[in-house]
Amino acid sequence: MCYTEVMEEYRRTKTTVSLLNYHFVFCPRYRRKIFRNQAVDERFKELVRQICKEHDFKIVAMETDQDHCYLFLNVPPTYSPADIMAKVKGGTSRILRDEFDFLSALPSLWTRSYFVSTAGDVSSQTIKRYVENQRTR
């Protein structure tokens, strides 16, 4: 699913110029295959889009596999990767657990861990293709 062109343009504010593209991978607690449920998958993506809009994160690519989420985001320099994950995981966990009964039994929806990398060694286009092709594997 294509969201935006790969972000290769610099973000400019009064005091900063930046190009920060982060590739995140995280999974539900106990590796539950929550994204097999189409309604959960769609609602999760909708919530992520809302969170990203609120915080000026640009979604370059987003996809889910059965028990993983892949996000490729362009973000302002005021957010650390830990801040971004706290906003995404925290903002989706409560709502999904309230809306889907089978998720409310979990003590928490997401694990505390996640993978993050910058687009330094690999081109942003390569990461974007990788994320978009996760569902088709």
Phi, psi and omega in degrees: 000126184264129180254304179220166171296157177301133186281100176246001179268144180283141172275138181233134170234186178299327187241354184223155168229126185212159171216093183241107176248120180248138175253117181247144170224130177212164184222161178291158178302142181060019180053035178299141183271060186291335184277000170293331178281113185300322180295319178296315180302310182294317181294320177302311181297322178297315179296319179298318178300319179296314180299316181296321179296317180300325187253008179063035170270135177258126180277114175276317176205147177211132176207156176238151169246184184306316184227028178217155170236136178242124178233137174234109189239145169255125189230157173289159183287357181278355182244133173273163175304322179296320177298317182297313179296321178299319180291315183290309182293314181295319182289334180266326186300306185299314183292315180297320180291329176288324187273337182237113185303320184292343176271339183291341179286340180286142178295328172205155185279320186251152170289164177283343186270161175197162175255139174217141172214157174269168180271036184287304185276339182240146181293151178299326179297321179296316179295319180301314179297318179301312182296315182294335182268005182295321183291331186273356182294000000 
